[in-house]
């Protein structure tokens, strides 16, 4: 059963250095925006969809993978991943993946639609959306069913860090596994690809940092196979290997 938690309404003027450091390393950022309050906007439609039925990431959420046949399909997908050792972080910088949430990254769904990646994701996964006055893009309030914790969050922009955008395969992880040798345009694509991005509870995202599945899995055990599938989908799309330990952990989440 989901637990209801209402985010506070006190505006956070100061973000702690520790949190900022985590976000810089992981490449996953909060939802703050400089917009003003607005009236109610239309709600997003749809319930959480299984990653096996959402291979481009354009549908909302991350529904559990539970059926035996689906788990078998998930294991087959995970088996396709190549493996290698995790390299050093030398030279990693968030800016090498382009400025955050650009609408101009080529090769990804929802790009160049006049709305930045962050707000595209809120509109994809959030419900009961409210927009900034005069905008059909900038969301200032929503209800989010967080797959990582299994909780429902009533998010307001005044409490921006309550919800953060997670890169399922973290940017720093990708750097250590080979994106350091990619072109800048491919790194921009990776950082803004909706397949690799999920709005989630801020504390869970901060706890994850730039970990792979062997070091961190979502607290909500029901969606761990789905998380492994999404991690694999991103890795396969970008020909990005994972560590041997990460692959073994991912496979284990989807065992019958």
N, C-alpha and C positions, 0 to 999 in steps of 0.2 A: 504494500500500500504506500502511495506517495505521501510525503510530508509537505505541508505548505509552509513556506517561509517568505515573509515580506521584507524586501530590502529596505533599509533605512532611507530617510529622506534628507539627511544632513549632507550637504555638498562636501566632498573631500578635496580640500585645497592642496593637501600635501600627500604625495605618494611616497612610501618609505623607500629608502635606498635599497633595502633587501629585495623588495618586490620589483623595483625597477631593474635590478641586476638580473633577476630571474627572467624577466620579459625580454631583456636584451639578449641573453644567451639563447633562449628558446625561440625567439622570433614570434612570440604569441602576445598579442596586445589587448588592452582593455577597450571598452566601448565608449569612452568619453567623447563628447562633441561639444562644440561651442554654441549650439543652437538654443533657441528659446522655447518656452512651452507652447503647446498647440492643443487643439481639440482632438477628439477621437478620429482615428483613421480606420480603414478597413482591415479586418483580421486576415492573416495568411491562412490558406486552406491546407488540408491534408494532415495525416498522422505520420508518425515516424515510419520510415520505410527501411526494409532490410537492405544492407549494402549489396547483397547479391542481385537485387532488383533495382539498383541505383548506381550503375557503373560509371556514370559521369558526375555524380554528386549534386545534381540539380534538384533532387527531391529532398524533403525535410527529414531531419533526425537520423537516428541510428537504432533501428529496431533489432531486438534479439534474434539470433539465429539458433533455432531450437530443434527443428525437424531433423531426423537422421539423414535424409537425403540431402538436405541443405548443408548439414555439417560435413558430409562426404564431399560435396562440391567445394566447400570452404577449404578443406584439407588439400584437395587437389590444386586449388589456387595457390595456397601457401607453399606447396611443394615446388612450384615453378620459380620461386625466389632463389636467386644466387646468393652466396655468402662470401664474406671476407672479414678481415679484422678491422676494427674501428681505428681510423687514423687520428692524427693530432688535430687540434683546433687552430693550429697556426694559421694566421691570416684571416680567420673568420670575422666578419663584421655584418651586422644586419643590413647595412646600406648596400652591400654587394648583391642583395636580392631586390634592389629597387626601393623606393620610398613606400611606406606602409599603405596598403589597400588601394593602390593605383587602379584606375578604371581602364588603363591603356595597355595592360599586359596582353600580348598576343597569344592565341592558341588555347584560351580557356573559356568555358561557358560564362555567360553573363557579362563579359568584358565589353567596354565601349557602349554601355547602355545608359550612360549619363548618371549612374549611381555607383559610388565606390564599392569595393569588394566587401568591406565590413558591413555596410548597410544592406547589400545584397544578401548576405548571410543571415542577418537579423530578420529580413523579410522572408527568407526561405524557411527558417526554423521557428521564428517567434509567432505567437498568437496574440490577438487583441492588441494589435499594433496601434500606436499613436505617433503621429508625425509632427515635426517642427512646422510652425505656421508657414504656409505658403510652399511647403515641400511635400512631394510624394515619395521622397527618398530617405531623408534623415529621420530615423526612428528615435524618439525620446522616451518611450515606455513600451513595455511588452510583457507577456507571460511566456516563460521558457520552460519546457519540460527538458531538464538536463539529463542526457543519457549517462554521463559519467557517474553521477551520484544517485540517480533515481529520484531526485527531488524536483519540485516545481518552484520556480523563482519568479517573483513579481519584480521585474527590473525597471528602474528609473535611471535616467542618465546622471542624476545627482549622485548616485552611488555607482559610478561607472565601473569600478573594479569588481563588483559583485558578479558580473559576467565578463568572460574574456574569450577571445577567439583562439582556439587551439589549432596549431599545425599538427595534425595527427603524426606525420613524420616530421619531427622538428627541423628547423632550418640548420641548426648547428649539427645535428645528427647527419643530415644530408651532406653537409660540408665535409664531415669526417669520412663519409662513405663514398665520396666522389664528386659532389656538386662543385667542389673547389676548382674542378677542371672544366666545368660547363661554361658556355657562353653566358654573357650577362642577360641576354633575352630569355634563355632557358631558365635561369634562376628566377627572373621576374615572373615567368609563367608558373613555376613551381610554388612560389610564395603566394600567388593569388588564385591558384586553382581551387575551385570550390570542392573538388574531390578530396582535397587535403585539409579542409577547414571546417570546424564545428564550433558553434557558440556553446560554452560550458561554464559551470561554476568556477569563479576565479580562483578559489583556494585549491581546488583539484588541479587546475591547470598549472598553478604555481608549484604545487607539489611535484608535478610531472617534470617540469623543467625541460631539458633536452634528452630525457631518458628514452631508451628503447623498451620494448615490451618485457625483456628479461629483468629490467630494473623497476618498471612501473606499469601497472594495469589499472583500469578504472575501478574505483571502489565498488561500483555496482556490478556484481559478478554475472548478472543476467546478460550483460551486453559485451562481455569480454571476447567471445568468439566473433561478434560483429566488429568489434574494435580491431581484432587481428585481421579480419577480412579487409577492412578499410586500409589498414597499414600495408597489407600485401598489394591491394589494388594500386595504391600510390607508388609503391616500389616497382611494380611491374610496368606501370605506365611510363615511368621515367628511367627504366632500366637501372634502378638503384638497388644495390645489394643490401642485405642486412647481416648482422653478426650471426654466427652459428647458434649462440645462446638465445638470441631474439627469435630466430626461426623456430627453434625447438619449443620455446614458450608459446609462440603463436599457434603452433600445431596442437599443442596440448589443450589449449582453450577450446578447440573444436573437436575434440575426441568424443566418440559416442558414449 
